[in-house]
Amino acid sequence: MRSIHIPVTLLAATLMLLVGCGRDVAGTEDPPAGTSSGTSVPSEFGDLGTVCGKGTPTKASAQGVTADAIVVGVFTDFGFSKNPEFVDAAKVFASWCNDNGGIAGRRIQVEVHDTNLTEVRQRMREACRDDFALVGGGTGFDGLGVKDRLSCLLPSFPAQISQPGSVAADLEISGSPSVLARHDVYTGFRRWLVREGYPASIDKVGIIDADSPITKTLGEKTEESFRAQGATVVYHDLYPIAGVSNWTPYAQTIKEKQVRGLVFNGEPAQLPKLEEALTAIGYRPDWIDATNNNYTRSFLKNLGRSLEFQNNVVDLGGVAPFEKSSTVPALRQIEAMFAEYAPGAEMTFPQLRAISSWLLFAESATRCGDELTRRCVYEAARAETSWTAGGLHAPVDLGNREVPISCFNIERATPDGWVPADFGPDNGLYRCNVERYRFTKDYGAPLTLADVGKSMTDFE
C-alpha cells in the first residue's frame, strides 16, 4: 500500500469526496506523536458511560484481530479533495480510546485507505486483505467498492454514504445515517420550508447541481421530494463540477425565474461564489438550502457580505448543533477530544457522524469480548433500536433498514454564527415523528450478499 503523510483529517463536500490510504494512524506500539500514555479527557462519553477500557483478551479471533489490536480501515478521497476530516476523526477517536485502554484491552490500529477519488476498488481489495472492519469514513464513488467488500464479507460502519448500491447495502450500518435507500431523509425539512417557514416559496423552488453522477442523482431526488410536498420547481440547472469563473449568468437566471427557494447540490466552496453573484445583483431568495456539509465556521466567513444579505439554512438531520455544546455533554466531550488530539483542527459536521459510527463500533465490539468476530460486532450494532451516540443525536433505529430516522433540526446562518431556526421542535432540540416520503422513481437498489453469491450463513 502507498503511504501518505498527512495531518489526520477528512472530507465533507456535497460531492461527498472523502480520504485515506495505507497509513497507521494509531498503532499497537507507542502512542502517536503528541499524545501521552494517559489522557485528561474523561473516559465516559455522554450517557454511554465508559466506552473504552482495559481488558485481558487472549484470542486472534478474526482477520485483523489479535490479542493486542484491532485493525480498522478508514476510507477517504483525501488525495483528490485535500479534506482530511474523516482521518482527523479517526485519529482523535482511536487516540482517546487507546489512551483509555482500547476496546476491552485491544488497541485500535487505523489504516487509512486513500482512494484519490477513483481508486476505490484497489483500496477495497487492500482492506479486504488486512482489515477487520471499516469505520468512520466515506468516499464519493463508494459504490465502486461494494461488490468487493461484500465478496470478502467486510462490515462497514461509514460516516457518509454516497452512491446507489452502497446506500443501505448489506453489512453496512451507519451510526447516524445521512441518506436512505428509498426514502427522503430531508422530508421534514423540505415540508417545513415550503409549507411553514416560507410558504410563499412553494411555487418558486430552484435547484442547481454540480455536473457529476452523484449530485445529479441528488438533484433528481430533491426535485421529486419537493414536488411531493406540493412545490413547483421553476429552475433546475447544472454547473461544471470544477466550478465556473463567473457565476453572474446563473444568478441572473435565478432572478429572471423569480426563484424564492434555492437548493445547492455541489462542492461547498462554490456556493459562496454563487451567493456573491446573487448579492451583487441585489437578488435574495426567501431561503437557500446550503446543505449540512456547509455547516462550518469557514462557510460563514467565506460568505462575506452575503452572510447578512442572504438567508442560508441547513438540516442537521437530528444531530445536535455545535453551539449547543454547553447543554449537550456528548458535544462537550468531542470538543475536549479534538482539543487534546487534534488541536487547531476545525470540527466539521461529517465528523460528528463519524464519531457516532466509531462509538457504535467500539460499543458493539466491546460486547463481543474475547470472541470478537465480524458477525458478532455487526449483529450487536443492528440490535441498537434507539442509538443516540451518547446523546449526540436523536434516536436512530439501526435495525430498521428502510426508515431509521424520524427527527430533524434546522440551523440558520447569521453574522453571530449558526443558530437554530424557528422550526417548531417538539422533542428537545429536534422535531420528530416525521413520516418520510418514499421515492417513486428507481434511483438504484442497495447491493446484497446474494448479488455476489454470498449469504449471512457465510458471515462469521
Backbone torsions as a table, in degrees:
resi	resn	phi	psi	omega
1	MET	NA	143.3	175.3
2	ARG	-73.4	143.3	175.7
3	SER	-101.1	141.3	173.7
4	ILE	-120.7	142.3	-178.0
5	HIS	-110.5	97.3	-174.5
6	ILE	-134.7	154.5	170.3
7	PRO	-70.7	117.8	-171.2
8	VAL	-56.3	114.5	177.3
9	THR	-169.6	176.6	-174.4
10	LEU	-151.6	-161.9	-164.9
11	LEU	-98.1	165.5	179.4
12	ALA	-155.1	11.6	-172.7
13	ALA	-74.3	156.6	175.6
14	THR	-61.0	-26.1	172.7
15	LEU	-68.8	-11.2	176.2
16	MET	57.9	51.7	178.2
17	LEU	-93.5	126.7	-169.7
18	LEU	-117.1	-159.4	-170.4
19	VAL	-140.3	157.8	162.6
20	GLY	137.6	143.8	171.9
21	CYS	-177.5	114.6	168.3
22	GLY	46.0	37.4	176.7
23	ARG	-121.3	131.9	178.0
24	ASP	-84.5	106.1	-178.1
25	VAL	-82.0	-43.1	-179.7
26	ALA	-134.8	94.3	-171.9
27	GLY	-82.7	-170.6	-174.7
28	THR	-96.2	-3.8	-178.2
29	GLU	-100.1	-115.7	-177.3
30	ASP	-72.7	153.2	175.7
31	PRO	-62.5	155.1	178.9
32	PRO	-58.4	154.4	179.5
33	ALA	-55.8	138.4	177.7
34	GLY	90.8	-4.6	176.9
35	THR	-112.7	172.3	-179.7
36	SER	-118.4	176.6	178.8
37	SER	-77.1	-8.9	175.1
38	GLY	-130.8	-179.5	-178.3
39	THR	-144.1	147.5	175.4
40	SER	-86.2	-8.3	179.6
41	VAL	-80.6	133.0	-178.5
42	PRO	-55.9	147.1	178.5
43	SER	-79.5	-15.9	178.2
44	GLU	-86.4	144.4	-179.9
45	PHE	-124.5	110.9	179.3
46	GLY	50.0	-137.9	-179.3
47	ASP	-89.7	10.4	175.1
48	LEU	-78.6	-18.7	-173.1
49	GLY	76.4	-149.5	-179.3
50	THR	-75.5	121.7	-177.9
51	VAL	-93.9	-46.9	-178.0
52	CYS	-113.1	147.8	-179.1
53	GLY	-171.5	176.1	-177.8
54	LYS	-73.5	162.8	177.4
55	GLY	-169.5	-179.2	-179.8
56	THR	-129.3	60.2	178.9
57	PRO	-65.1	150.8	-177.6
58	THR	-126.8	-13.9	-168.3
59	LYS	-110.7	145.7	164.7
60	ALA	-93.4	83.1	-164.7
61	SER	-84.6	-11.7	-178.8
62	ALA	-163.6	169.6	174.8
63	GLN	-57.2	134.0	179.0
64	GLY	81.9	3.3	-179.7
65	VAL	-123.0	126.5	170.8
66	THR	-122.6	-178.1	176.1
67	ALA	-69.0	-12.4	-176.2
68	ASP	-111.5	-25.7	-169.2
69	ALA	-149.7	161.5	172.9
70	ILE	-127.0	122.3	179.1
71	VAL	-87.9	118.7	-175.9
72	VAL	-122.6	131.2	-179.0
73	GLY	-94.2	146.7	175.5
74	VAL	-128.3	120.9	178.9
75	PHE	-91.0	145.9	-179.4
76	THR	-157.7	159.5	172.9
77	ASP	-109.1	31.0	-172.7
78	PHE	-53.1	-40.0	-178.5
79	GLY	-59.1	-23.7	178.2
80	PHE	-100.9	-47.9	-171.9
81	SER	-84.6	-24.4	-175.1
82	LYS	61.8	20.6	178.6
83	ASN	-106.0	113.3	-173.1
84	PRO	-97.0	19.5	-168.9
85	GLU	-62.5	-40.3	-178.5
86	PHE	-70.1	-33.1	177.8
87	VAL	-69.6	-39.2	174.6
88	ASP	-57.7	-46.6	-179.5
89	ALA	-60.5	-40.0	178.6
90	ALA	-64.6	-44.9	178.9
91	LYS	-60.8	-46.6	-176.9
92	VAL	-62.6	-50.0	-177.1
93	PHE	-66.0	-46.5	-177.3
94	ALA	-63.9	-40.4	179.5
95	SER	-64.1	-45.3	179.0
96	TRP	-63.3	-46.1	-178.3
97	CYS	-64.5	-44.8	-179.4
98	ASN	-65.5	-37.3	177.9
99	ASP	-66.7	-19.2	178.0
100	ASN	-101.9	14.9	174.7
101	GLY	110.9	-7.7	-178.9
102	GLY	83.8	-167.0	178.1
103	ILE	-89.5	97.6	-176.9
104	ALA	52.4	38.6	176.3
105	GLY	99.7	-13.5	178.0
106	ARG	-96.3	128.3	177.5
107	ARG	-73.3	144.9	174.0
108	ILE	-82.8	125.3	174.8
109	GLN	-112.5	110.5	-175.6
110	VAL	-90.3	128.6	172.4
111	GLU	-112.2	117.6	-178.0
112	VAL	-90.9	126.9	-178.3
113	HIS	-111.0	102.7	-178.1
114	ASP	-88.6	111.3	-177.9
115	THR	-79.4	-14.9	-173.6
116	ASN	52.7	33.8	-179.3
117	LEU	77.7	-50.0	-170.7
118	THR	-104.9	-11.5	-174.4
119	GLU	-93.7	45.9	-174.9
120	VAL	-68.8	-45.0	-176.5
121	ARG	-66.8	-38.8	178.2
122	GLN	-60.8	-45.7	-179.0
123	ARG	-69.1	-34.9	179.8
124	MET	-67.0	-36.5	178.1
125	ARG	-65.8	-35.1	174.8
126	GLU	-65.9	-41.9	178.1
127	ALA	-63.6	-40.1	178.4
128	CYS	-61.5	-32.6	-177.7
129	ARG	-75.1	-33.7	-167.7
130	ASP	-120.3	-30.5	-165.7
131	ASP	-90.3	153.8	172.6
132	PHE	-82.9	-40.9	-179.0
133	ALA	-158.7	166.1	172.1
134	LEU	-107.5	135.4	-175.8
135	VAL	-142.3	137.5	164.2
136	GLY	67.6	25.1	179.6
137	GLY	-127.0	-162.7	178.7
138	GLY	176.2	160.3	179.4
139	THR	-150.2	143.4	-174.3
140	GLY	-58.7	-37.8	179.7
141	PHE	-107.4	48.6	-175.6
142	ASP	-63.0	-23.9	179.6
143	GLY	-61.7	-23.1	-178.8
144	LEU	-67.9	-22.8	-174.6
145	GLY	-104.9	-0.8	-172.1
146	VAL	-67.6	-42.2	-179.3
147	LYS	-61.3	-42.9	178.0
148	ASP	-63.6	-41.1	-179.1
149	ARG	-64.1	-43.3	179.5
150	LEU	-69.9	-35.0	179.6
151	SER	-62.5	-34.5	178.9
152	CYS	-97.8	8.0	174.6
153	LEU	57.6	46.3	-178.6
154	LEU	-98.2	115.1	179.5
155	PRO	-74.0	150.8	-177.4
156	SER	-132.0	133.8	176.4
157	PHE	-120.5	70.3	-170.0
158	PRO	-74.8	159.4	171.3
159	ALA	-85.0	-32.6	-172.1
160	GLN	-147.6	138.0	179.9
161	ILE	-124.5	144.5	-172.3
162	SER	-119.9	-56.7	-165.2
163	GLN	-99.4	150.5	169.6
164	PRO	-56.1	144.3	-174.4
165	GLY	99.5	-40.5	176.7
166	SER	-88.4	-38.1	-179.3
167	VAL	-61.3	120.0	178.8
168	ALA	63.8	23.8	175.2
169	ALA	-65.1	160.4	177.7
170	ASP	-61.0	150.4	179.4
171	LEU	60.6	22.5	177.6
172	GLU	-122.9	129.3	-177.6
173	ILE	-148.4	122.3	-178.4
174	SER	-101.1	138.9	176.3
175	GLY	-65.4	-33.7	179.5
176	SER	-138.7	84.1	-173.2
177	PRO	-58.2	133.2	-179.9
178	SER	-100.2	-7.7	-179.9
179	VAL	-156.7	149.3	178.2
180	LEU	-115.4	158.8	-175.6
181	ALA	-72.5	-44.9	-171.5
182	ARG	-123.0	-5.4	-178.8
183	HIS	-121.2	153.9	179.5
184	ASP	-83.1	117.0	-178.5
185	VAL	-71.7	-16.2	-176.4
186	TYR	-104.8	18.6	-176.2
187	THR	-54.4	-51.1	-177.5
188	GLY	-60.9	-43.0	179.4
189	PHE	-61.5	-49.7	-176.8
190	ARG	-68.0	-37.3	176.4
191	ARG	-62.8	-42.0	179.3
192	TRP	-64.1	-42.2	-178.1
193	LEU	-56.4	-50.3	-171.0
194	VAL	-95.1	-13.4	-179.4
195	ARG	-109.4	-30.0	-175.7
196	GLU	-118.1	-56.3	-174.1
197	GLY	-68.1	-46.4	-175.4
198	TYR	-141.3	68.7	-173.9
199	PRO	-61.8	-23.6	179.2
200	ALA	-69.5	-12.7	-179.5
201	SER	-87.2	-3.9	-171.0
202	ILE	-62.8	-28.0	-179.3
203	ASP	-99.4	7.1	-173.7
204	LYS	-142.1	55.8	179.3
205	VAL	-92.8	139.1	176.1
206	GLY	-125.1	151.4	-178.9
207	ILE	-136.3	135.6	174.0
208	ILE	-131.5	129.2	-173.9
209	ASP	-122.3	145.6	167.6
210	ALA	-66.0	145.1	-176.3
211	ASP	-82.4	73.1	175.7
212	SER	-140.3	155.7	-178.6
213	PRO	-56.3	-38.0	-177.0
214	ILE	-65.4	-54.1	-174.7
215	THR	-74.2	-27.8	175.7
216	LYS	-66.3	-37.9	175.4
217	THR	-65.7	-40.9	175.4
218	LEU	-57.4	-42.7	-179.6
219	GLY	-63.4	-40.7	177.9
220	GLU	-63.0	-42.0	178.0
221	LYS	-65.2	-40.3	179.7
222	THR	-60.3	-45.9	-179.2
223	GLU	-63.7	-45.0	179.2
224	GLU	-60.8	-41.7	-178.4
225	SER	-63.5	-44.9	179.7
226	PHE	-66.6	-40.0	178.4
227	ARG	-62.2	-34.5	178.4
228	ALA	-66.2	-23.6	177.0
229	GLN	-87.9	4.8	179.7
230	GLY	89.8	9.0	-177.8
231	ALA	-84.5	156.3	175.0
232	THR	-109.2	124.2	178.5
233	VAL	-93.1	111.9	-175.2
234	VAL	-99.3	-8.4	-177.2
235	TYR	-152.0	127.3	176.0
236	HIS	-146.2	112.4	-170.9
237	ASP	-133.2	164.2	175.7
238	LEU	-115.8	151.7	170.1
239	TYR	-129.6	153.7	-179.4
240	PRO	-57.9	138.6	-172.8
241	ILE	-57.1	-30.9	-179.7
242	ALA	-82.6	-2.2	-178.9
243	GLY	95.7	177.2	179.8
244	VAL	-129.5	155.6	-179.9
245	SER	-79.0	-22.1	-177.2
246	ASN	-138.2	109.5	-178.9
247	TRP	-87.9	-2.9	-175.5
248	THR	-59.5	-42.1	178.0
249	PRO	-58.8	-37.6	176.7
250	TYR	-65.5	-43.9	180.0
251	ALA	-62.2	-41.3	-179.9
252	GLN	-63.6	-40.1	179.1
253	THR	-66.7	-41.1	177.3
254	ILE	-59.8	-39.9	177.9
255	LYS	-68.2	-44.6	-179.4
256	GLU	-61.7	-36.3	178.7
257	LYS	-79.0	-6.5	-178.8
258	GLN	56.6	42.6	178.1
259	VAL	-63.7	127.8	-178.9
260	ARG	-109.2	-12.9	174.1
261	GLY	-140.3	122.9	-172.9
262	LEU	-121.5	130.1	175.4
263	VAL	-107.9	130.2	179.4
264	PHE	-114.2	113.5	176.4
265	ASN	-108.5	94.7	-177.9
266	GLY	-172.7	-172.1	-178.5
267	GLU	-67.1	130.1	-171.7
268	PRO	-53.8	-36.4	-176.1
269	ALA	-65.6	-18.1	-176.8
270	GLN	-82.4	-29.3	-175.6
271	LEU	-61.9	-45.4	177.5
272	PRO	-57.4	-30.7	178.9
273	LYS	-69.6	-41.4	175.8
274	LEU	-64.0	-42.4	-179.1
275	GLU	-66.1	-35.2	175.9
276	GLU	-61.3	-39.2	178.2
277	ALA	-66.8	-40.6	177.0
278	LEU	-63.5	-44.7	-179.6
279	THR	-64.1	-38.0	-178.2
280	ALA	-63.2	-31.2	178.7
281	ILE	-96.3	5.8	174.6
282	GLY	75.0	26.1	-179.0
283	TYR	-108.2	130.8	-177.4
284	ARG	-130.9	105.4	171.5
285	PRO	-62.7	162.2	177.2
286	ASP	-61.7	-35.6	179.8
287	TRP	-154.3	152.9	172.1
288	ILE	-127.6	120.2	175.1
289	ASP	-81.8	103.2	-176.9
290	ALA	-81.3	-6.6	-173.4
291	THR	64.2	149.9	-171.0
292	ASN	-70.8	-8.9	172.9
293	ASN	-67.7	-17.7	176.6
294	ASN	-94.8	8.2	177.9
295	TYR	-78.8	73.8	-178.4
296	THR	-142.6	160.5	174.2
297	ARG	-68.0	-35.7	-178.0
298	SER	-65.4	-33.3	176.9
299	PHE	-62.6	-43.1	178.6
300	LEU	-60.5	-41.8	179.4
301	LYS	-65.2	-41.8	-177.6
302	ASN	-69.6	-20.3	179.6
303	LEU	-67.0	-25.9	-179.6
304	GLY	58.6	-131.8	-177.5
305	ARG	-68.4	-19.1	178.8
306	SER	-69.5	-17.4	179.5
307	LEU	-58.7	-39.6	179.0
308	GLU	-86.2	-33.9	-173.3
309	PHE	-79.9	-39.9	-177.7
310	GLN	-95.6	162.3	-178.1
311	ASN	-116.6	93.4	-179.4
312	ASN	-92.2	131.4	177.7
313	VAL	-131.8	152.4	177.7
314	VAL	-141.5	152.1	174.5
315	ASP	-103.8	121.7	179.4
316	LEU	-89.0	0.4	172.8
317	GLY	63.2	32.1	177.7
318	GLY	85.5	17.8	176.0
319	VAL	-102.6	137.2	-177.2
320	ALA	-60.8	135.1	179.8
321	PRO	-77.0	150.4	-176.5
322	PHE	-55.3	-38.6	-173.7
323	GLU	-71.4	-4.8	178.6
324	LYS	-98.6	18.8	-177.2
325	SER	-62.7	-25.2	-179.9
326	SER	-67.7	-22.2	-178.9
327	THR	-115.2	-3.0	179.8
328	VAL	-118.8	100.5	-177.0
329	PRO	-55.4	-34.6	-179.1
330	ALA	-63.1	-38.4	177.3
331	LEU	-67.8	-41.2	178.4
332	ARG	-61.3	-38.7	179.1
333	GLN	-63.7	-43.8	179.6
334	ILE	-64.3	-40.1	176.7
335	GLU	-60.0	-41.9	179.7
336	ALA	-67.0	-38.6	179.4
337	MET	-64.3	-44.2	179.0
338	PHE	-67.7	-37.9	179.7
339	ALA	-61.7	-34.4	-178.5
340	GLU	-84.7	-41.0	-170.7
341	TYR	-105.4	-14.4	176.4
342	ALA	-143.5	56.9	-176.6
343	PRO	-59.4	134.6	178.9
344	GLY	91.6	-14.9	179.4
345	ALA	-76.9	137.4	175.9
346	GLU	-76.6	125.6	176.7
347	MET	-73.7	139.5	-178.3
348	THR	-122.8	161.4	-179.2
349	PHE	-63.7	-43.9	177.2
350	PRO	-58.5	-26.4	177.4
351	GLN	-67.4	-30.4	176.7
352	LEU	-64.4	-41.6	176.3
353	ARG	-64.9	-37.3	178.8
354	ALA	-63.5	-44.2	179.9
355	ILE	-63.6	-37.1	176.7
356	SER	-59.6	-43.0	179.6
357	SER	-69.0	-37.7	176.3
358	TRP	-62.4	-43.5	178.8
359	LEU	-63.0	-42.6	179.0
360	LEU	-60.6	-44.7	178.9
361	PHE	-62.1	-47.2	-177.3
362	ALA	-64.2	-43.9	178.3
363	GLU	-61.4	-45.1	-177.8
364	SER	-67.7	-42.7	179.8
365	ALA	-65.1	-36.7	178.9
366	THR	-62.1	-39.7	-179.5
367	ARG	-65.6	-23.6	179.4
368	CYS	-77.6	-20.1	176.7
369	GLY	63.9	-142.0	-177.1
370	ASP	-69.5	-26.9	-180.0
371	GLU	-88.1	56.9	-176.5
372	LEU	-80.9	109.8	177.2
373	THR	-126.1	163.5	178.4
374	ARG	-61.8	-42.8	-178.5
375	ARG	-64.1	-41.1	-179.0
376	CYS	-62.5	-46.9	-176.3
377	VAL	-67.9	-36.9	179.8
378	TYR	-67.9	-45.5	-179.1
379	GLU	-69.1	-33.1	176.0
380	ALA	-64.2	-38.9	178.5
381	ALA	-68.5	-42.8	-179.6
382	ARG	-64.4	-20.9	-179.8
383	ALA	-76.6	-9.3	179.8
384	GLU	-78.0	107.6	-178.1
385	THR	-98.5	-4.6	179.1
386	SER	-147.1	57.0	-175.1
387	TRP	-78.1	126.6	178.6
388	THR	-123.1	2.8	-176.1
389	ALA	54.0	46.2	177.0
390	GLY	74.3	17.8	-178.9
391	GLY	101.8	9.1	-179.8
392	LEU	-73.3	-29.4	-179.6
393	HIS	-148.5	172.3	178.5
394	ALA	-64.5	158.6	-177.0
395	PRO	-59.6	139.4	178.2
396	VAL	-126.4	129.9	177.4
397	ASP	-88.7	99.0	-175.1
398	LEU	-76.2	-7.6	174.9
399	GLY	-87.5	-5.9	-178.6
400	ASN	-101.3	104.9	-177.3
401	ARG	-74.2	-20.5	-175.2
402	GLU	-88.5	-61.2	-174.5
403	VAL	-134.2	76.9	-176.9
404	PRO	-80.0	-13.0	-172.9
405	ILE	-112.3	133.2	179.8
406	SER	-127.0	6.9	-175.3
407	CYS	-126.4	158.3	172.8
408	PHE	-147.0	163.2	173.7
409	ASN	-153.1	143.6	-169.8
410	ILE	-117.4	134.2	176.3
411	GLU	-113.5	150.3	-179.6
412	ARG	-126.0	138.1	-179.7
413	ALA	-82.7	129.9	178.6
414	THR	-137.3	164.4	175.5
415	PRO	-60.1	-19.7	177.9
416	ASP	-92.7	6.6	-179.1
417	GLY	112.0	-173.0	176.1
418	TRP	-76.8	136.6	179.3
419	VAL	-136.8	153.4	176.7
420	PRO	-64.9	136.4	173.3
421	ALA	-76.7	165.8	179.0
422	ASP	-87.4	74.2	-172.9
423	PHE	-102.3	4.7	176.7
424	GLY	77.3	50.9	177.9
425	PRO	-59.7	141.6	-179.9
426	ASP	-125.2	3.6	-180.0
427	ASN	-145.7	79.1	-177.3
428	GLY	65.8	-119.2	-179.4
429	LEU	-80.4	-6.4	-167.2
430	TYR	-123.0	163.2	168.9
431	ARG	-113.3	123.8	-168.2
432	CYS	-121.5	-174.3	-178.7
433	ASN	60.3	38.9	178.4
434	VAL	-78.5	130.1	173.7
435	GLU	-86.6	109.9	-174.1
436	ARG	-72.3	141.3	176.0
437	TYR	-76.2	132.5	177.2
438	ARG	-95.8	124.4	-179.3
439	PHE	-62.8	141.2	176.9
440	THR	-93.0	-27.0	178.6
441	LYS	-83.2	147.6	179.0
442	ASP	-85.5	111.0	178.8
443	TYR	-101.7	13.9	179.5
444	GLY	107.9	136.7	-177.6
445	ALA	-93.9	150.4	175.6
446	PRO	-63.2	144.5	175.7
447	LEU	-76.0	146.1	-177.3
448	THR	-122.3	166.4	174.7
449	LEU	-59.2	-35.8	-179.9
450	ALA	-62.3	-29.5	179.6
451	ASP	-65.1	-21.2	179.2
452	VAL	-114.2	17.1	177.2
453	GLY	74.5	25.4	179.7
454	LYS	-119.3	171.6	173.7
455	SER	-150.0	174.3	-178.9
456	MET	-65.1	-20.3	176.9
457	THR	-68.7	-19.8	177.7
458	ASP	-85.1	-13.4	-172.1
459	PHE	-86.4	120.5	-176.8
460	GLU	-124.9	NA	NA
